[in-house]
Amino acid sequence: MINVGSTDRTIRFIAGLALLLLPFLPAAAGLFAGMGMWRLAIAAVGGVLVLTAIFRFCPVYTLLGVRTCDIGKK
């Protein structure tokens, strides 16, 4: 079942990649310095966004009845 459209997919992938990588880059160390273990939570959210972009399926969209793709819309 696909419920994530192409624009949504692109936004999720870019935002997810940023959230996944930024907490661990030395250039952004000052931004995330006081966050401690929250850095891992931010990276986990990024990982979920990347995975939902890859598989084009969002479980939350299913629960809410949202679909951003044109497949199956009538």
N, CA, C and O atoms as a Tripos MOL2 file, in Angstrom:
@<TRIPOS>MOLECULE
protein
  296   295    74     0     0
PROTEIN
NO_CHARGES

@<TRIPOS>ATOM
      1 N           0.8430   -1.1720    0.0000 N.3       1 MET1
      2 CA          0.0000    0.0000    0.0000 C.3       1 MET1
      3 C           0.8940    1.2430    0.0000 C.2       1 MET1
      4 O           1.7980    1.3660    0.8270 O.2       1 MET1
      5 N           0.6410    2.1390   -0.9110 N.am      2 ILE2
      6 CA          1.4030    3.3750   -1.0260 C.3       2 ILE2
      7 C           0.4950    4.5320   -0.6050 C.2       2 ILE2
      8 O          -0.6230    4.6640   -1.1030 O.2       2 ILE2
      9 N           0.9840    5.3680    0.3160 N.am      3 ASN3
     10 CA          0.1910    6.5260    0.7190 C.3       3 ASN3
     11 C           1.0230    7.8060    0.8210 C.2       3 ASN3
     12 O           0.5460    8.8110    1.3480 O.2       3 ASN3
     13 N           2.2620    7.7780    0.3230 N.am      4 VAL4
     14 CA          3.1330    8.9550    0.3460 C.3       4 VAL4
     15 C           3.4240    9.3630   -1.0930 C.2       4 VAL4
     16 O           3.9950    8.5890   -1.8610 O.2       4 VAL4
     17 N           3.0300   10.5800   -1.4520 N.am      5 GLY5
     18 CA          3.2360   11.0870   -2.8020 C.3       5 GLY5
     19 C           4.6600   11.5320   -3.0600 C.2       5 GLY5
     20 O           5.4960   11.5260   -2.1570 O.2       5 GLY5
     21 N           4.9340   11.9210   -4.3070 N.am      6 SER6
     22 CA          6.3080   12.2350   -4.7000 C.3       6 SER6
     23 C           6.8450   13.4960   -4.0280 C.2       6 SER6
     24 O           8.0070   13.5140   -3.6200 O.2       6 SER6
     25 N           6.0450   14.5430   -3.8990 N.am      7 THR7
     26 CA          6.5100   15.7620   -3.2270 C.3       7 THR7
     27 C           6.7450   15.4890   -1.7470 C.2       7 THR7
     28 O           7.7630   15.8950   -1.1870 O.2       7 THR7
     29 N           5.8090   14.8070   -1.1260 N.am      8 ASP8
     30 CA          5.9350   14.4220    0.2820 C.3       8 ASP8
     31 C           7.1650   13.5400    0.4760 C.2       8 ASP8
     32 O           7.8920   13.6840    1.4580 O.2       8 ASP8
     33 N           7.3870   12.6450   -0.4500 N.am      9 ARG9
     34 CA          8.5200   11.7310   -0.3840 C.3       9 ARG9
     35 C           9.8550   12.4850   -0.4380 C.2       9 ARG9
     36 O          10.7790   12.1820    0.3180 O.2       9 ARG9
     37 N           9.9430   13.4590   -1.3330 N.am     10 THR10
     38 CA         11.1690   14.2470   -1.4730 C.3      10 THR10
     39 C          11.4470   15.0540   -0.2110 C.2      10 THR10
     40 O          12.5810   15.0950    0.2660 O.2      10 THR10
     41 N          10.4230   15.6900    0.3270 N.am     11 ILE11
     42 CA         10.5800   16.4870    1.5490 C.3      11 ILE11
     43 C          10.9870   15.5950    2.7130 C.2      11 ILE11
     44 O          11.8800   15.9480    3.4840 O.2      11 ILE11
     45 N          10.3430   14.4480    2.8430 N.am     12 ARG12
     46 CA         10.6830   13.5050    3.9160 C.3      12 ARG12
     47 C          12.1220   13.0280    3.8080 C.2      12 ARG12
     48 O          12.8250   12.9310    4.8140 O.2      12 ARG12
     49 N          12.5650   12.7300    2.5820 N.am     13 PHE13
     50 CA         13.9150   12.2080    2.3990 C.3      13 PHE13
     51 C          14.9640   13.2620    2.7520 C.2      13 PHE13
     52 O          15.9330   12.9610    3.4490 O.2      13 PHE13
     53 N          14.7800   14.4840    2.2810 N.am     14 ILE14
     54 CA         15.7620   15.5430    2.5490 C.3      14 ILE14
     55 C          15.7880   15.8940    4.0330 C.2      14 ILE14
     56 O          16.8610   15.9880    4.6300 O.2      14 ILE14
     57 N          14.6130   16.0870    4.6320 N.am     15 ALA15
     58 CA         14.5470   16.4230    6.0520 C.3      15 ALA15
     59 C          15.0670   15.2640    6.9080 C.2      15 ALA15
     60 O          15.7720   15.4840    7.8920 O.2      15 ALA15
     61 N          14.7180   14.0420    6.5330 N.am     16 GLY16
     62 CA         15.1660   12.8770    7.2780 C.3      16 GLY16
     63 C          16.6690   12.6950    7.2180 C.2      16 GLY16
     64 O          17.3010   12.3690    8.2230 O.2      16 GLY16
     65 N          17.2420   12.9030    6.0510 N.am     17 LEU17
     66 CA         18.6920   12.7880    5.9110 C.3      17 LEU17
     67 C          19.4060   13.8440    6.7430 C.2      17 LEU17
     68 O          20.4320   13.5670    7.3650 O.2      17 LEU17
     69 N          18.8540   15.0630    6.7510 N.am     18 ALA18
     70 CA         19.4510   16.1310    7.5630 C.3      18 ALA18
     71 C          19.3770   15.7840    9.0510 C.2      18 ALA18
     72 O          20.3620   15.9320    9.7730 O.2      18 ALA18
     73 N          18.2080   15.3220    9.5090 N.am     19 LEU19
     74 CA         18.0550   14.9700   10.9230 C.3      19 LEU19
     75 C          18.8820   13.7500   11.2960 C.2      19 LEU19
     76 O          19.3130   13.6200   12.4420 O.2      19 LEU19
     77 N          19.1040   12.8700   10.3560 N.am     20 LEU20
     78 CA         19.8850   11.6730   10.6190 C.3      20 LEU20
     79 C          21.3730   11.9730   10.7250 C.2      20 LEU20
     80 O          22.0690   11.3670   11.5400 O.2      20 LEU20
     81 N          21.8680   12.8980    9.9160 N.am     21 LEU21
     82 CA         23.3050   13.1530    9.8670 C.3      21 LEU21
     83 C          23.7760   14.3290   10.7210 C.2      21 LEU21
     84 O          24.8660   14.2710   11.2900 O.2      21 LEU21
     85 N          22.9920   15.3770   10.8220 N.am     22 LEU22
     86 CA         23.4420   16.5840   11.5150 C.3      22 LEU22
     87 C          23.9040   16.3830   12.9540 C.2      22 LEU22
     88 O          24.9160   16.9720   13.3340 O.2      22 LEU22
     89 N          23.2280   15.5920   13.7670 N.am     23 PRO23
     90 CA         23.6990   15.4450   15.1530 C.3      23 PRO23
     91 C          25.0980   14.8570   15.2840 C.2      23 PRO23
     92 O          25.7120   14.9740   16.3450 O.2      23 PRO23
     93 N          25.6110   14.2330   14.2380 N.am     24 PHE24
     94 CA         26.8970   13.5560   14.3250 C.3      24 PHE24
     95 C          27.9990   14.2400   13.5270 C.2      24 PHE24
     96 O          29.1410   13.7830   13.5420 O.2      24 PHE24
     97 N          27.6790   15.3230   12.8340 N.am     25 LEU25
     98 CA         28.6930   16.0500   12.0720 C.3      25 LEU25
     99 C          29.4540   17.0050   12.9860 C.2      25 LEU25
    100 O          28.8440   17.6840   13.8120 O.2      25 LEU25
    101 N          30.7680   17.0670   12.8500 N.am     26 PRO26
    102 CA         31.5650   17.9700   13.6900 C.3      26 PRO26
    103 C          31.1980   19.4470   13.4870 C.2      26 PRO26
    104 O          31.2980   20.2410   14.4230 O.2      26 PRO26
    105 N          30.7790   19.8130   12.2860 N.am     27 ALA27
    106 CA         30.4230   21.2060   12.0140 C.3      27 ALA27
    107 C          29.1890   21.6490   12.8010 C.2      27 ALA27
    108 O          29.0510   22.8340   13.1080 O.2      27 ALA27
    109 N          28.3030   20.7330   13.1270 N.am     28 ALA28
    110 CA         27.0820   21.0510   13.8660 C.3      28 ALA28
    111 C          27.2000   20.6810   15.3380 C.2      28 ALA28
    112 O          26.1920   20.6450   16.0440 O.2      28 ALA28
    113 N          28.3970   20.4070   15.8090 N.am     29 ALA29
    114 CA         28.5960   19.9680   17.1920 C.3      29 ALA29
    115 C          28.1290   21.0120   18.2010 C.2      29 ALA29
    116 O          27.5810   20.6560   19.2440 O.2      29 ALA29
    117 N          28.3360   22.2810   17.9090 N.am     30 GLY30
    118 CA         27.9070   23.3340   18.8160 C.3      30 GLY30
    119 C          26.4010   23.4190   18.9450 C.2      30 GLY30
    120 O          25.8830   23.7440   20.0130 O.2      30 GLY30
    121 N          25.7030   23.1300   17.8750 N.am     31 LEU31
    122 CA         24.2370   23.1760   17.8800 C.3      31 LEU31
    123 C          23.6310   22.0840   18.7590 C.2      31 LEU31
    124 O          22.6240   22.2960   19.4330 O.2      31 LEU31
    125 N          24.2580   20.9290   18.7360 N.am     32 PHE32
    126 CA         23.7220   19.7780   19.4670 C.3      32 PHE32
    127 C          24.5120   19.4530   20.7310 C.2      32 PHE32
    128 O          24.3020   18.3960   21.3250 O.2      32 PHE32
    129 N          25.4090   20.3300   21.1530 N.am     33 ALA33
    130 CA         26.2980   20.0480   22.2740 C.3      33 ALA33
    131 C          25.5530   19.8110   23.5850 C.2      33 ALA33
    132 O          25.9190   18.9040   24.3320 O.2      33 ALA33
    133 N          24.5400   20.5830   23.8820 N.am     34 GLY34
    134 CA         23.8520   20.4560   25.1570 C.3      34 GLY34
    135 C          22.6930   19.4920   25.1460 C.2      34 GLY34
    136 O          21.9550   19.4200   26.1280 O.2      34 GLY34
    137 N          22.5020   18.7460   24.0740 N.am     35 MET35
    138 CA         21.3330   17.8920   23.9510 C.3      35 MET35
    139 C          21.5330   16.4830   24.4990 C.2      35 MET35
    140 O          20.5550   15.7810   24.7580 O.2      35 MET35
    141 N          22.7620   16.0620   24.6780 N.am     36 GLY36
    142 CA         23.0150   14.7380   25.2290 C.3      36 GLY36
    143 C          22.3880   13.6250   24.4160 C.2      36 GLY36
    144 O          22.6460   13.5010   23.2190 O.2      36 GLY36
    145 N          21.5610   12.8140   25.0660 N.am     37 MET37
    146 CA         20.9310   11.6660   24.4070 C.3      37 MET37
    147 C          19.8250   12.0630   23.4320 C.2      37 MET37
    148 O          19.3840   11.2350   22.6350 O.2      37 MET37
    149 N          19.3750   13.3020   23.4820 N.am     38 TRP38
    150 CA         18.3590   13.7610   22.5380 C.3      38 TRP38
    151 C          18.8760   13.7200   21.1100 C.2      38 TRP38
    152 O          18.0900   13.6530   20.1650 O.2      38 TRP38
    153 N          20.1960   13.7600   20.9480 N.am     39 ARG39
    154 CA         20.7800   13.6460   19.6020 C.3      39 ARG39
    155 C          20.3710   12.3300   18.9560 C.2      39 ARG39
    156 O          20.0940   12.2800   17.7570 O.2      39 ARG39
    157 N          20.3340   11.2760   19.7420 N.am     40 LEU40
    158 CA         19.9390    9.9700   19.2070 C.3      40 LEU40
    159 C          18.4600    9.9490   18.8360 C.2      40 LEU40
    160 O          18.0790    9.3280   17.8430 O.2      40 LEU40
    161 N          17.6340   10.6140   19.6170 N.am     41 ALA41
    162 CA         16.2090   10.6850   19.3020 C.3      41 ALA41
    163 C          15.9850   11.4580   18.0010 C.2      41 ALA41
    164 O          15.1450   11.0790   17.1850 O.2      41 ALA41
    165 N          16.7370   12.5400   17.8140 N.am     42 ILE42
    166 CA         16.6290   13.3180   16.5840 C.3      42 ILE42
    167 C          17.0740   12.4690   15.3930 C.2      42 ILE42
    168 O          16.4370   12.4950   14.3400 O.2      42 ILE42
    169 N          18.1500   11.7280   15.5530 N.am     43 ALA43
    170 CA         18.6230   10.8490   14.4880 C.3      43 ALA43
    171 C          17.6060    9.7390   14.1990 C.2      43 ALA43
    172 O          17.4290    9.3560   13.0430 O.2      43 ALA43
    173 N          16.9450    9.2250   15.2180 N.am     44 ALA44
    174 CA         15.9330    8.1850   15.0220 C.3      44 ALA44
    175 C          14.7430    8.7200   14.2340 C.2      44 ALA44
    176 O          14.2190    8.0310   13.3590 O.2      44 ALA44
    177 N          14.3160    9.9330   14.5350 N.am     45 VAL45
    178 CA         13.2270   10.5570   13.7760 C.3      45 VAL45
    179 C          13.6460   10.7180   12.3130 C.2      45 VAL45
    180 O          12.8540   10.4740   11.4020 O.2      45 VAL45
    181 N          14.8860   11.1270   12.1010 N.am     46 GLY46
    182 CA         15.4040   11.2350   10.7390 C.3      46 GLY46
    183 C          15.4010    9.8970   10.0230 C.2      46 GLY46
    184 O          15.0600    9.8200    8.8430 O.2      46 GLY46
    185 N          15.7800    8.8430   10.7330 N.am     47 GLY47
    186 CA         15.7660    7.5050   10.1500 C.3      47 GLY47
    187 C          14.3690    7.0560    9.7550 C.2      47 GLY47
    188 O          14.1820    6.4460    8.7020 O.2      47 GLY47
    189 N          13.3980    7.3540   10.5920 N.am     48 VAL48
    190 CA         12.0060    7.0050   10.2800 C.3      48 VAL48
    191 C          11.5300    7.7730    9.0490 C.2      48 VAL48
    192 O          10.8540    7.2070    8.1900 O.2      48 VAL48
    193 N          11.8780    9.0520    8.9600 N.am     49 LEU49
    194 CA         11.4840    9.8340    7.7890 C.3      49 LEU49
    195 C          12.1080    9.2870    6.5060 C.2      49 LEU49
    196 O          11.4440    9.2160    5.4720 O.2      49 LEU49
    197 N          13.3720    8.9060    6.5730 N.am     50 VAL50
    198 CA         14.0370    8.3360    5.3940 C.3      50 VAL50
    199 C          13.3800    7.0160    4.9970 C.2      50 VAL50
    200 O          13.1460    6.7730    3.8130 O.2      50 VAL50
    201 N          13.0810    6.1660    5.9700 N.am     51 LEU51
    202 CA         12.4480    4.8810    5.6660 C.3      51 LEU51
    203 C          11.0530    5.0470    5.0800 C.2      51 LEU51
    204 O          10.6850    4.3300    4.1490 O.2      51 LEU51
    205 N          10.2710    5.9850    5.6120 N.am     52 THR52
    206 CA          8.9400    6.1950    5.0400 C.3      52 THR52
    207 C           9.0320    6.7710    3.6320 C.2      52 THR52
    208 O           8.1520    6.5270    2.8070 O.2      52 THR52
    209 N          10.0800    7.5290    3.3480 N.am     53 ALA53
    210 CA         10.2770    8.0370    1.9890 C.3      53 ALA53
    211 C          10.6760    6.9010    1.0460 C.2      53 ALA53
    212 O          10.2070    6.8510   -0.0910 O.2      53 ALA53
    213 N          11.5210    6.0060    1.4980 N.am     54 ILE54
    214 CA         11.9720    4.8960    0.6540 C.3      54 ILE54
    215 C          10.8250    3.9320    0.3410 C.2      54 ILE54
    216 O          10.6330    3.5370   -0.8090 O.2      54 ILE54
    217 N          10.0690    3.5600    1.3720 N.am     55 PHE55
    218 CA          9.0000    2.5780    1.1860 C.3      55 PHE55
    219 C           7.6790    3.2000    0.7400 C.2      55 PHE55
    220 O           6.7390    2.4810    0.4010 O.2      55 PHE55
    221 N           7.6020    4.5270    0.7380 N.am     56 ARG56
    222 CA          6.4020    5.2670    0.3210 C.3      56 ARG56
    223 C           5.1660    4.8690    1.1380 C.2      56 ARG56
    224 O           4.0440    4.8840    0.6320 O.2      56 ARG56
    225 N           5.3860    4.5220    2.3830 N.am     57 PHE57
    226 CA          4.2920    4.1410    3.2710 C.3      57 PHE57
    227 C           4.4960    4.7830    4.6290 C.2      57 PHE57
    228 O           5.5710    4.6730    5.2180 O.2      57 PHE57
    229 N           3.4570    5.4590    5.1300 N.am     58 CYS58
    230 CA          3.5010    6.0840    6.4460 C.3      58 CYS58
    231 C           2.3730    5.5050    7.3000 C.2      58 CYS58
    232 O           1.2000    5.7070    6.9850 O.2      58 CYS58
    233 N           2.7100    4.7860    8.3770 N.am     59 PRO59
    234 CA          1.6720    4.2060    9.2360 C.3      59 PRO59
    235 C           0.7570    5.2560    9.8650 C.2      59 PRO59
    236 O          -0.4310    4.9980   10.0600 O.2      59 PRO59
    237 N           1.2870    6.4220   10.1820 N.am     60 VAL60
    238 CA          0.4640    7.4850   10.7750 C.3      60 VAL60
    239 C          -0.5740    7.9700    9.7600 C.2      60 VAL60
    240 O          -1.7170    8.2460   10.1230 O.2      60 VAL60
    241 N          -0.1790    8.0720    8.4970 N.am     61 TYR61
    242 CA         -1.1330    8.4540    7.4530 C.3      61 TYR61
    243 C          -2.2710    7.4390    7.3630 C.2      61 TYR61
    244 O          -3.4230    7.8180    7.1530 O.2      61 TYR61
    245 N          -1.9570    6.1570    7.5210 N.am     62 THR62
    246 CA         -2.9810    5.1300    7.4850 C.3      62 THR62
    247 C          -3.9690    5.3090    8.6350 C.2      62 THR62
    248 O          -5.1800    5.2040    8.4380 O.2      62 THR62
    249 N          -3.4590    5.5780    9.8280 N.am     63 LEU63
    250 CA         -4.3390    5.7820   10.9880 C.3      63 LEU63
    251 C          -5.2320    7.0000   10.8210 C.2      63 LEU63
    252 O          -6.3870    6.9920   11.2480 O.2      63 LEU63
    253 N          -4.6960    8.0550   10.1950 N.am     64 LEU64
    254 CA         -5.4540    9.2960   10.0250 C.3      64 LEU64
    255 C          -6.2700    9.3240    8.7330 C.2      64 LEU64
    256 O          -7.0670   10.2390    8.5260 O.2      64 LEU64
    257 N          -6.0790    8.3430    7.8720 N.am     65 GLY65
    258 CA         -6.8000    8.3010    6.5980 C.3      65 GLY65
    259 C          -6.2850    9.3080    5.5850 C.2      65 GLY65
    260 O          -7.0350    9.7610    4.7210 O.2      65 GLY65
    261 N          -5.0190    9.6580    5.6830 N.am     66 VAL66
    262 CA         -4.4130   10.6350    4.7770 C.3      66 VAL66
    263 C          -3.6780    9.9000    3.6750 C.2      66 VAL66
    264 O          -3.0620    8.8590    3.9080 O.2      66 VAL66
    265 N          -3.7490   10.4530    2.4700 N.am     67 ARG67
    266 CA         -3.0090    9.8990    1.3340 C.3      67 ARG67
    267 C          -2.5510   11.0700    0.4740 C.2      67 ARG67
    268 O          -3.3780   11.8540    0.0090 O.2      67 ARG67
    269 N          -1.2480   11.1980    0.2570 N.am     68 THR68
    270 CA         -0.7250   12.3100   -0.5310 C.3      68 THR68
    271 C          -0.3460   11.8870   -1.9430 C.2      68 THR68
    272 O           0.1780   12.6960   -2.7080 O.2      68 THR68
    273 N          -0.6000   10.6420   -2.2970 N.am     69 CYS69
    274 CA         -0.2920   10.1920   -3.6580 C.3      69 CYS69
    275 C          -1.5860   10.0600   -4.4580 C.2      69 CYS69
    276 O          -2.6810   10.0300   -3.8950 O.2      69 CYS69
    277 N          -1.4390    9.9810   -5.7750 N.am     70 ASP70
    278 CA         -2.5950    9.8930   -6.6550 C.3      70 ASP70
    279 C          -3.0600    8.4680   -6.8740 C.2      70 ASP70
    280 O          -4.1430    8.2610   -7.4210 O.2      70 ASP70
    281 N          -2.2890    7.4870   -6.4710 N.am     71 ILE71
    282 CA         -2.6450    6.0870   -6.6730 C.3      71 ILE71
    283 C          -3.8380    5.7390   -5.7880 C.2      71 ILE71
    284 O          -3.7810    5.9020   -4.5690 O.2      71 ILE71
    285 N          -4.9000    5.2680   -6.3920 N.am     72 GLY72
    286 CA         -6.0650    4.8400   -5.6400 C.3      72 GLY72
    287 C          -7.0370    5.9380   -5.2640 C.2      72 GLY72
    288 O          -8.0660    5.6570   -4.6480 O.2      72 GLY72
    289 N          -6.7420    7.1940   -5.6190 N.am     73 LYS73
    290 CA         -7.6770    8.2830   -5.3260 C.3      73 LYS73
    291 C          -8.7840    8.2940   -6.3610 C.2      73 LYS73
    292 O          -8.5440    8.0570   -7.5450 O.2      73 LYS73
    293 N          -9.9740    8.5650   -5.9180 N.am     74 LYS74
    294 CA        -11.1190    8.6380   -6.8400 C.3      74 LYS74
    295 C         -11.9400    9.8520   -6.5400 C.2      74 LYS74
    296 O         -12.9480   10.0960   -7.2030 O.2      74 LYS74
@<TRIPOS>BOND
     1     1     2 1
     2     2     3 1
     3     3     4 2
     4     3     5 am
     5     5     6 1
     6     6     7 1
     7     7     8 2
     8     7     9 am
     9     9    10 1
    10    10    11 1
    11    11    12 2
    12    11    13 am
    13    13    14 1
    14    14    15 1
    15    15    16 2
    16    15    17 am
    17    17    18 1
    18    18    19 1
    19    19    20 2
    20    19    21 am
    21    21    22 1
    22    22    23 1
    23    23    24 2
    24    23    25 am
    25    25    26 1
    26    26    27 1
    27    27    28 2
    28    27    29 am
    29    29    30 1
    30    30    31 1
    31    31    32 2
    32    31    33 am
    33    33    34 1
    34    34    35 1
    35    35    36 2
    36    35    37 am
    37    37    38 1
    38    38    39 1
    39    39    40 2
    40    39    41 am
    41    41    42 1
    42    42    43 1
    43    43    44 2
    44    43    45 am
    45    45    46 1
    46    46    47 1
    47    47    48 2
    48    47    49 am
    49    49    50 1
    50    50    51 1
    51    51    52 2
    52    51    53 am
    53    53    54 1
    54    54    55 1
    55    55    56 2
    56    55    57 am
    57    57    58 1
    58    58    59 1
    59    59    60 2
    60    59    61 am
    61    61    62 1
    62    62    63 1
    63    63    64 2
    64    63    65 am
    65    65    66 1
    66    66    67 1
    67    67    68 2
    68    67    69 am
    69    69    70 1
    70    70    71 1
    71    71    72 2
    72    71    73 am
    73    73    74 1
    74    74    75 1
    75    75    76 2
    76    75    77 am
    77    77    78 1
    78    78    79 1
    79    79    80 2
    80    79    81 am
    81    81    82 1
    82    82    83 1
    83    83    84 2
    84    83    85 am
    85    85    86 1
    86    86    87 1
    87    87    88 2
    88    87    89 am
    89    89    90 1
    90    90    91 1
    91    91    92 2
    92    91    93 am
    93    93    94 1
    94    94    95 1
    95    95    96 2
    96    95    97 am
    97    97    98 1
    98    98    99 1
    99    99   100 2
   100    99   101 am
   101   101   102 1
   102   102   103 1
   103   103   104 2
   104   103   105 am
   105   105   106 1
   106   106   107 1
   107   107   108 2
   108   107   109 am
   109   109   110 1
   110   110   111 1
   111   111   112 2
   112   111   113 am
   113   113   114 1
   114   114   115 1
   115   115   116 2
   116   115   117 am
   117   117   118 1
   118   118   119 1
   119   119   120 2
   120   119   121 am
   121   121   122 1
   122   122   123 1
   123   123   124 2
   124   123   125 am
   125   125   126 1
   126   126   127 1
   127   127   128 2
   128   127   129 am
   129   129   130 1
   130   130   131 1
   131   131   132 2
   132   131   133 am
   133   133   134 1
   134   134   135 1
   135   135   136 2
   136   135   137 am
   137   137   138 1
   138   138   139 1
   139   139   140 2
   140   139   141 am
   141   141   142 1
   142   142   143 1
   143   143   144 2
   144   143   145 am
   145   145   146 1
   146   146   147 1
   147   147   148 2
   148   147   149 am
   149   149   150 1
   150   150   151 1
   151   151   152 2
   152   151   153 am
   153   153   154 1
   154   154   155 1
   155   155   156 2
   156   155   157 am
   157   157   158 1
   158   158   159 1
   159   159   160 2
   160   159   161 am
   161   161   162 1
   162   162   163 1
   163   163   164 2
   164   163   165 am
   165   165   166 1
   166   166   167 1
   167   167   168 2
   168   167   169 am
   169   169   170 1
   170   170   171 1
   171   171   172 2
   172   171   173 am
   173   173   174 1
   174   174   175 1
   175   175   176 2
   176   175   177 am
   177   177   178 1
   178   178   179 1
   179   179   180 2
   180   179   181 am
   181   181   182 1
   182   182   183 1
   183   183   184 2
   184   183   185 am
   185   185   186 1
   186   186   187 1
   187   187   188 2
   188   187   189 am
   189   189   190 1
   190   190   191 1
   191   191   192 2
   192   191   193 am
   193   193   194 1
   194   194   195 1
   195   195   196 2
   196   195   197 am
   197   197   198 1
   198   198   199 1
   199   199   200 2
   200   199   201 am
   201   201   202 1
   202   202   203 1
   203   203   204 2
   204   203   205 am
   205   205   206 1
   206   206   207 1
   207   207   208 2
   208   207   209 am
   209   209   210 1
   210   210   211 1
   211   211   212 2
   212   211   213 am
   213   213   214 1
   214   214   215 1
   215   215   216 2
   216   215   217 am
   217   217   218 1
   218   218   219 1
   219   219   220 2
   220   219   221 am
   221   221   222 1
   222   222   223 1
   223   223   224 2
   224   223   225 am
   225   225   226 1
   226   226   227 1
   227   227   228 2
   228   227   229 am
   229   229   230 1
   230   230   231 1
   231   231   232 2
   232   231   233 am
   233   233   234 1
   234   234   235 1
   235   235   236 2
   236   235   237 am
   237   237   238 1
   238   238   239 1
   239   239   240 2
   240   239   241 am
   241   241   242 1
   242   242   243 1
   243   243   244 2
   244   243   245 am
   245   245   246 1
   246   246   247 1
   247   247   248 2
   248   247   249 am
   249   249   250 1
   250   250   251 1
   251   251   252 2
   252   251   253 am
   253   253   254 1
   254   254   255 1
   255   255   256 2
   256   255   257 am
   257   257   258 1
   258   258   259 1
   259   259   260 2
   260   259   261 am
   261   261   262 1
   262   262   263 1
   263   263   264 2
   264   263   265 am
   265   265   266 1
   266   266   267 1
   267   267   268 2
   268   267   269 am
   269   269   270 1
   270   270   271 1
   271   271   272 2
   272   271   273 am
   273   273   274 1
   274   274   275 1
   275   275   276 2
   276   275   277 am
   277   277   278 1
   278   278   279 1
   279   279   280 2
   280   279   281 am
   281   281   282 1
   282   282   283 1
   283   283   284 2
   284   283   285 am
   285   285   286 1
   286   286   287 1
   287   287   288 2
   288   287   289 am
   289   289   290 1
   290   290   291 1
   291   291   292 2
   292   291   293 am
   293   293   294 1
   294   294   295 1
   295   295   296 2
@<TRIPOS>SUBSTRUCTURE
     1 MET1         2 RESIDUE 1 A MET
     2 ILE2         6 RESIDUE 1 A ILE
     3 ASN3        10 RESIDUE 1 A ASN
     4 VAL4        14 RESIDUE 1 A VAL
     5 GLY5        18 RESIDUE 1 A GLY
     6 SER6        22 RESIDUE 1 A SER
     7 THR7        26 RESIDUE 1 A THR
     8 ASP8        30 RESIDUE 1 A ASP
     9 ARG9        34 RESIDUE 1 A ARG
    10 THR10       38 RESIDUE 1 A THR
    11 ILE11       42 RESIDUE 1 A ILE
    12 ARG12       46 RESIDUE 1 A ARG
    13 PHE13       50 RESIDUE 1 A PHE
    14 ILE14       54 RESIDUE 1 A ILE
    15 ALA15       58 RESIDUE 1 A ALA
    16 GLY16       62 RESIDUE 1 A GLY
    17 LEU17       66 RESIDUE 1 A LEU
    18 ALA18       70 RESIDUE 1 A ALA
    19 LEU19       74 RESIDUE 1 A LEU
    20 LEU20       78 RESIDUE 1 A LEU
    21 LEU21       82 RESIDUE 1 A LEU
    22 LEU22       86 RESIDUE 1 A LEU
    23 PRO23       90 RESIDUE 1 A PRO
    24 PHE24       94 RESIDUE 1 A PHE
    25 LEU25       98 RESIDUE 1 A LEU
    26 PRO26      102 RESIDUE 1 A PRO
    27 ALA27      106 RESIDUE 1 A ALA
    28 ALA28      110 RESIDUE 1 A ALA
    29 ALA29      114 RESIDUE 1 A ALA
    30 GLY30      118 RESIDUE 1 A GLY
    31 LEU31      122 RESIDUE 1 A LEU
    32 PHE32      126 RESIDUE 1 A PHE
    33 ALA33      130 RESIDUE 1 A ALA
    34 GLY34      134 RESIDUE 1 A GLY
    35 MET35      138 RESIDUE 1 A MET
    36 GLY36      142 RESIDUE 1 A GLY
    37 MET37      146 RESIDUE 1 A MET
    38 TRP38      150 RESIDUE 1 A TRP
    39 ARG39      154 RESIDUE 1 A ARG
    40 LEU40      158 RESIDUE 1 A LEU
    41 ALA41      162 RESIDUE 1 A ALA
    42 ILE42      166 RESIDUE 1 A ILE
    43 ALA43      170 RESIDUE 1 A ALA
    44 ALA44      174 RESIDUE 1 A ALA
    45 VAL45      178 RESIDUE 1 A VAL
    46 GLY46      182 RESIDUE 1 A GLY
    47 GLY47      186 RESIDUE 1 A GLY
    48 VAL48      190 RESIDUE 1 A VAL
    49 LEU49      194 RESIDUE 1 A LEU
    50 VAL50      198 RESIDUE 1 A VAL
    51 LEU51      202 RESIDUE 1 A LEU
    52 THR52      206 RESIDUE 1 A THR
    53 ALA53      210 RESIDUE 1 A ALA
    54 ILE54      214 RESIDUE 1 A ILE
    55 PHE55      218 RESIDUE 1 A PHE
    56 ARG56      222 RESIDUE 1 A ARG
    57 PHE57      226 RESIDUE 1 A PHE
    58 CYS58      230 RESIDUE 1 A CYS
    59 PRO59      234 RESIDUE 1 A PRO
    60 VAL60      238 RESIDUE 1 A VAL
    61 TYR61      242 RESIDUE 1 A TYR
    62 THR62      246 RESIDUE 1 A THR
    63 LEU63      250 RESIDUE 1 A LEU
    64 LEU64      254 RESIDUE 1 A LEU
    65 GLY65      258 RESIDUE 1 A GLY
    66 VAL66      262 RESIDUE 1 A VAL
    67 ARG67      266 RESIDUE 1 A ARG
    68 THR68      270 RESIDUE 1 A THR
    69 CYS69      274 RESIDUE 1 A CYS
    70 ASP70      278 RESIDUE 1 A ASP
    71 ILE71      282 RESIDUE 1 A ILE
    72 GLY72      286 RESIDUE 1 A GLY
    73 LYS73      290 RESIDUE 1 A LYS
    74 LYS74      294 RESIDUE 1 A LYS
